[in-house]
């Protein structure tokens, strides 16, 4: 599969998911709980409770693909809240897989008065 990272949407689901779920369970979760179109080709990222494993599911023209990554040491950075799915840009996706915690990065401040 060749992915055009300029057009692909990437969603991360804060919180954890039952890691016994496979393609069917995750696709139902995307459609029913996240209210997203599982057949859009977007990537949907889920984490285990201990943050050592992630699963990524997406639709690729004629079937579902499921990727899993397990860390032997350390944990994946993950959002603190359990809110709705967040959309990531490709650079954030790369940082997530590399272990860079951009969720706790400094936020830009605009229009602050000095004195």
N, CA, C and O of each residue as an XYZ file, in Angstrom:
460
protein
N       0.822     -1.172      0.000
C       0.000      0.000      0.000
C       0.870      1.241      0.000
O       1.842      1.325      0.751
N       0.526      2.197     -0.834
C       1.212      3.482     -0.870
C       0.277      4.516     -0.259
O      -0.864      4.665     -0.697
N       0.761      5.229      0.755
C      -0.061      6.193      1.473
C       0.362      7.604      1.083
O       1.546      7.941      1.122
N      -0.613      8.421      0.708
C      -0.359      9.838      0.467
C      -0.604     10.562      1.785
O      -1.747     10.869      2.125
N       0.460     10.834      2.524
C       0.348     11.402      3.858
C      -0.192     12.830      3.843
O      -0.548     13.359      4.896
N      -0.260     13.461      2.677
C      -0.817     14.813      2.594
C      -2.345     14.802      2.624
O      -2.963     15.813      2.958
N      -2.951     13.677      2.281
C      -4.412     13.628      2.211
C      -5.043     12.717      3.260
O      -6.249     12.800      3.496
N      -4.261     11.860      3.888
C      -4.819     10.894      4.838
C      -5.174     11.587      6.149
O      -4.427     12.446      6.617
N      -6.303     11.222      6.743
C      -6.683     11.733      8.055
C      -6.275     10.703      9.097
O      -6.389      9.497      8.877
N      -5.800     11.195     10.235
C      -5.330     10.329     11.312
C      -6.041     10.753     12.591
O      -5.969     11.915     12.990
N      -6.729      9.807     13.237
C      -7.449     10.097     14.473
C      -6.896      9.240     15.599
O      -6.616      8.056     15.414
N      -6.742      9.850     16.767
C      -6.304      9.124     17.948
C      -7.447      9.135     18.948
O      -8.089     10.165     19.153
N      -7.702      7.998     19.569
C      -8.779      7.885     20.566
C      -8.158      7.963     21.950
O      -7.495      7.021     22.385
N      -8.367      9.094     22.659
C      -7.845      9.182     24.032
C      -8.412      8.064     24.907
O      -9.441      7.470     24.585
N      -7.742      7.792     25.992
C      -8.141      6.696     26.864
C      -7.604      5.386     26.308
O      -6.756      5.376     25.416
N      -8.100      4.300     26.840
C      -7.634      2.982     26.389
C      -8.812      2.187     25.851
O      -9.974      2.558     26.020
N      -8.478      1.091     25.203
C      -9.487      0.198     24.640
C      -9.116     -1.233     25.022
O      -7.946     -1.535     25.257
N     -10.094     -2.092     25.082
C      -9.856     -3.504     25.357
C      -9.007     -4.065     24.223
O      -9.465     -4.136     23.083
N      -7.792     -4.457     24.523
C      -6.858     -4.859     23.477
C      -7.143     -6.252     22.929
O      -6.430     -6.716     22.039
N      -8.164     -6.925     23.437
C      -8.585     -8.184     22.826
C      -9.371     -7.921     21.547
O      -9.555     -8.825     20.732
N      -9.839     -6.675     21.370
C     -10.596     -6.326     20.157
C      -9.686     -6.400     18.944
O      -8.537     -5.960     18.971
N     -10.228     -6.963     17.892
C      -9.506     -7.054     16.627
C     -10.222     -6.183     15.599
O     -10.861     -5.198     15.969
N     -10.129     -6.522     14.334
C     -10.680     -5.685     13.265
C     -12.175     -5.433     13.451
O     -12.612     -4.285     13.374
N     -12.959     -6.463     13.690
C     -14.406     -6.283     13.805
C     -14.775     -5.384     14.983
O     -15.558     -4.447     14.825
N     -14.224     -5.658     16.147
C     -14.540     -4.869     17.336
C     -14.078     -3.428     17.220
O     -14.791     -2.516     17.638
N     -12.898     -3.210     16.659
C     -12.392     -1.850     16.502
C     -13.188     -1.070     15.459
O     -13.455      0.118     15.640
N     -13.565     -1.734     14.374
C     -14.342     -1.029     13.344
C     -15.728     -0.648     13.864
O     -16.238      0.418     13.520
N     -16.338     -1.493     14.678
C     -17.619     -1.157     15.292
C     -17.437      0.018     16.256
O     -18.287      0.907     16.314
N     -16.351      0.028     17.002
C     -16.066      1.136     17.924
C     -15.916      2.452     17.163
O     -16.448      3.477     17.588
N     -15.196      2.431     16.044
C     -15.024      3.641     15.227
C     -16.380      4.148     14.749
O     -16.666      5.342     14.841
N     -17.208      3.249     14.242
C     -18.501      3.657     13.684
C     -19.494      4.099     14.759
O     -20.160      5.121     14.594
N     -19.604      3.346     15.857
C     -20.648      3.614     16.854
C     -20.230      4.606     17.934
O     -20.982      5.537     18.222
N     -19.058      4.435     18.538
C     -18.652      5.313     19.632
C     -17.980      6.597     19.126
O     -18.242      7.679     19.651
N     -17.134      6.483     18.130
C     -16.418      7.655     17.628
C     -17.223      8.415     16.582
O     -16.907      9.562     16.266
N     -18.264      7.778     16.044
C     -19.125      8.391     15.019
C     -18.333      8.829     13.784
O     -18.566      9.905     13.234
N     -17.392      7.978     13.357
C     -16.576      8.247     12.171
C     -16.879      7.213     11.096
O     -17.405      6.139     11.386
N     -16.544      7.545      9.855
C     -16.749      6.639      8.722
C     -15.545      5.711      8.601
O     -14.479      6.127      8.149
N     -15.713      4.475      8.998
C     -14.617      3.503      9.003
C     -14.108      3.211      7.594
O     -12.975      2.757      7.434
N     -14.921      3.463      6.574
C     -14.530      3.183      5.194
C     -13.891      4.385      4.497
O     -13.687      4.351      3.284
N     -13.574      5.441      5.238
C     -13.017      6.667      4.650
C     -11.539      6.538      4.287
O     -11.018      7.360      3.534
N     -10.863      5.528      4.807
C      -9.426      5.393      4.583
C      -8.599      6.078      5.651
O      -7.370      6.031      5.612
N      -9.270      6.721      6.617
C      -8.551      7.382      7.710
C      -7.927      6.336      8.630
O      -8.406      5.206      8.724
N      -6.851      6.732      9.305
C      -6.204      5.879     10.299
C      -6.840      6.175     11.659
O      -7.056      7.336     12.008
N      -7.140      5.119     12.427
C      -7.690      5.254     13.769
C      -6.740      4.551     14.727
O      -6.462      3.362     14.571
N      -6.237      5.292     15.727
C      -5.202      4.787     16.629
C      -5.790      4.582     18.019
O      -6.473      5.457     18.551
N      -5.517      3.414     18.602
C      -5.993      3.043     19.926
C      -4.808      2.594     20.772
O      -3.794      2.140     20.243
N      -4.943      2.723     22.089
C      -3.880      2.319     23.001
C      -4.388      1.313     24.017
O      -5.573      1.271     24.345
N      -3.463      0.510     24.504
C      -3.764     -0.387     25.617
C      -3.736      0.430     26.915
O      -3.270      1.569     26.927
N      -4.227     -0.146     27.978
C      -4.275      0.554     29.261
C      -2.883      0.929     29.758
O      -2.706      2.002     30.334
N      -1.893      0.064     29.545
C      -0.544      0.339     30.052
C       0.286      1.217     29.113
O       1.436      1.527     29.424
N      -0.275      1.625     27.969
C       0.357      2.513     26.980
C       1.611      1.914     26.342
O       2.416      2.645     25.766
N       1.784      0.602     26.436
C       2.921     -0.056     25.802
C       2.585     -0.587     24.414
O       3.477     -0.980     23.662
N       1.282     -0.596     24.073
C       0.849     -1.126     22.781
C      -0.136     -0.155     22.139
O      -0.940      0.486     22.817
N      -0.051     -0.063     20.808
C      -1.058      0.672     20.056
C      -1.528     -0.201     18.900
O      -0.806     -1.070     18.412
N      -2.760      0.058     18.479
C      -3.316     -0.571     17.285
C      -3.793      0.529     16.369
O      -4.338      1.537     16.819
N      -3.586      0.330     15.079
C      -4.047      1.265     14.057
C      -4.882      0.476     13.069
O      -4.438     -0.542     12.539
N      -6.099      0.953     12.823
C      -6.975      0.293     11.867
C      -7.353      1.288     10.776
O      -7.545      2.475     11.040
N      -7.456      0.790      9.553
C      -7.918      1.623      8.436
C      -8.446      0.738      7.321
O      -8.126     -0.448      7.246
N      -9.260      1.330      6.456
C      -9.821      0.655      5.292
C      -8.926      0.930      4.101
O      -8.614      2.087      3.820
N      -8.504     -0.121      3.387
C      -7.638      0.034      2.217
C      -8.323     -0.563      0.987
O      -8.045     -1.704      0.616
N      -9.188      0.176      0.373
C      -9.864     -0.131     -0.893
C     -10.730     -1.380     -0.880
O     -11.888     -1.322     -1.293
N     -10.205     -2.502     -0.420
C     -11.005     -3.738     -0.475
C     -10.932     -4.555      0.810
O     -11.320     -5.723      0.825
N     -10.444     -3.953      1.877
C     -10.378     -4.672      3.143
C      -9.742     -3.833      4.236
O      -9.128     -2.800      3.970
N      -9.898     -4.293      5.471
C      -9.330     -3.602      6.617
C      -7.882     -4.009      6.830
O      -7.495     -5.148      6.567
N      -7.095     -3.063      7.308
C      -5.725     -3.323      7.725
C      -5.628     -3.017      9.211
O      -6.219     -2.052      9.696
N      -4.891     -3.834      9.918
C      -4.692     -3.643     11.350
C      -3.204     -3.736     11.638
O      -2.572     -4.759     11.372
N      -2.655     -2.672     12.180
C      -1.255     -2.647     12.594
C      -1.211     -2.644     14.106
O      -2.080     -2.068     14.760
N      -0.199     -3.286     14.660
C       0.016     -3.256     16.102
C       1.484     -3.035     16.365
O       2.340     -3.611     15.694
N       1.776     -2.197     17.345
C       3.161     -1.998     17.769
C       3.216     -2.156     19.278
O       2.404     -1.584     20.005
N       4.195     -2.946     19.746
C       4.405     -3.160     21.171
C       5.792     -2.675     21.530
O       6.777     -3.060     20.901
N       5.865     -1.826     22.548
C       7.154     -1.347     23.019
C       7.704     -2.309     24.062
O       6.968     -2.781     24.928
N       8.972     -2.594     23.980
C       9.613     -3.458     24.966
C      10.017     -2.664     26.203
O      10.154     -3.221     27.292
N      10.206     -1.355     26.024
C      10.607     -0.481     27.117
C       9.894      0.861     26.888
O       9.651      1.241     25.743
N       9.567      1.558     27.940
C       8.905      2.861     27.865
C       7.434      2.719     27.505
O       6.899      1.614     27.412
N       6.794      3.875     27.305
C       5.368      3.917     26.978
C       5.142      4.950     25.883
O       5.956      5.852     25.685
N       4.023      4.806     25.173
C       3.646      5.788     24.165
C       3.111      7.035     24.855
O       2.414      6.925     25.864
N       3.422      8.222     24.331
C       2.770      9.421     24.843
C       1.292      9.360     24.469
O       0.936      8.855     23.404
N       0.430      9.879     25.352
C      -1.001      9.768     25.095
C      -1.718     10.939     25.728
O      -1.265     11.456     26.749
N      -2.835     11.375     25.145
C      -3.589     12.487     25.740
C      -4.064     12.140     27.154
O      -4.354     10.981     27.450
N      -4.141     13.146     28.019
C      -4.565     12.934     29.410
C      -6.053     12.686     29.553
O      -6.477     11.993     30.478
N      -6.848     13.235     28.661
C      -8.299     13.183     28.829
C      -8.916     11.998     28.097
O      -8.232     11.272     27.376
N     -10.195     11.818     28.290
C     -10.946     10.767     27.597
C     -11.996     11.374     26.684
O     -13.073     10.803     26.508
N     -11.698     12.509     26.111
C     -12.643     13.214     25.249
C     -12.796     12.499     23.912
O     -12.364     11.360     23.734
N     -13.414     13.196     22.997
C     -13.632     12.678     21.655
C     -12.301     12.442     20.939
O     -11.248     12.892     21.390
N     -12.369     11.742     19.839
C     -11.185     11.466     19.028
C     -10.561     12.776     18.572
O     -11.260     13.731     18.235
N      -9.241     12.803     18.566
C      -8.500     13.982     18.131
C      -7.878     13.690     16.773
O      -7.417     12.576     16.524
N      -7.864     14.681     15.900
C      -7.214     14.501     14.607
C      -5.757     14.920     14.733
O      -5.450     15.967     15.302
N      -4.861     14.095     14.197
C      -3.434     14.382     14.200
C      -2.979     14.719     12.790
O      -3.567     14.260     11.811
N      -1.938     15.516     12.695
C      -1.277     15.724     11.412
C      -0.154     14.693     11.322
O       0.201     14.066     12.320
N       0.397     14.522     10.132
C       1.397     13.474      9.929
C       2.620     13.653     10.821
O       3.164     12.671     11.328
N       3.059     14.896     11.019
C       4.223     15.123     11.888
C       3.948     14.679     13.319
O       4.837     14.138     13.976
N       2.739     14.897     13.809
C       2.372     14.434     15.149
C       2.328     12.906     15.199
O       2.727     12.302     16.194
N       1.845     12.290     14.130
C       1.823     10.824     14.040
C       3.243     10.265     14.126
O       3.486      9.294     14.842
N       4.171     10.870     13.405
C       5.575     10.430     13.464
C       6.142     10.611     14.863
O       6.858      9.743     15.361
N       5.822     11.747     15.509
C       6.301     11.983     16.873
C       5.725     10.956     17.842
O       6.434     10.470     18.724
N       4.446     10.624     17.684
C       3.814      9.623     18.538
C       4.557      8.296     18.442
O       4.886      7.687     19.460
N       4.819      7.850     17.220
C       5.524      6.576     17.025
C       6.965      6.635     17.528
O       7.548      5.606     17.869
N       7.540      7.839     17.574
C       8.912      8.018     18.058
C       8.984      8.234     19.564
O      10.069      8.215     20.146
N       7.828      8.439     20.196
C       7.811      8.621     21.644
C       7.892     10.058     22.096
O       8.067     10.307     23.288
N       7.772     11.012     21.200
C       7.837     12.430     21.563
C       6.456     12.867     22.052
O       5.462     12.705     21.343
N       6.398     13.419     23.264
C       5.130     13.773     23.891
C       4.703     15.187     23.507
O       4.897     16.127     24.278
N       4.131     15.337     22.333
C       3.663     16.643     21.874
C       2.357     17.042     22.546
O       1.943     18.195     22.426
N       1.693     16.122     23.254
C       0.437     16.441     23.944
C       0.668     17.411     25.094
O      -0.238     18.156     25.468
N       1.862     17.409     25.652
C       2.187     18.273     26.783
C       3.166     19.377     26.405
O       3.848     19.934     27.266
N       3.232     19.686     25.128
C       4.114     20.753     24.645
C       3.553     22.108     25.055
O       2.362     22.230     25.346
N       4.398     23.114     25.078
C       3.959     24.468     25.401
C       2.929     24.930     24.379
O       3.083     24.696     23.181
N       1.888     25.582     24.857
C       0.850     26.111     24.001
C       1.203     27.534     23.594
O       1.792     28.282     24.374
N       0.841     27.903     22.373
C       1.088     29.247     21.887
C       0.172     30.219     22.606
O      -1.015     29.952     22.788
N       0.745     31.375     23.021
C      -0.007     32.418     23.671
C      -0.079     33.619     22.734
O       0.936     34.071     22.204
N      -1.283     34.124     22.539
C      -1.469     35.267     21.648
C      -2.074     36.427     22.421
O      -2.923     36.229     23.290
N      -1.636     37.634     22.102
C      -2.247     38.828     22.644
C      -2.068     39.037     24.114
O      -2.964     39.587     24.753
N      -0.953     38.628     24.697
C      -0.716     38.807     26.115
C      -0.153     40.216     26.361
O       0.672     40.704     25.588
N      -0.604     40.858     27.439
C      -0.097     42.182     27.807
C       1.118     42.002     28.708
O       1.072     41.256     29.686
N       2.192     42.684     28.376
C       3.428     42.597     29.134
C       3.283     43.354     30.471
O       3.667     42.832     31.518
N       2.747     44.547     30.438
C       2.603     45.367     31.640
C       1.192     45.756     31.866
O       0.890     46.450     32.837
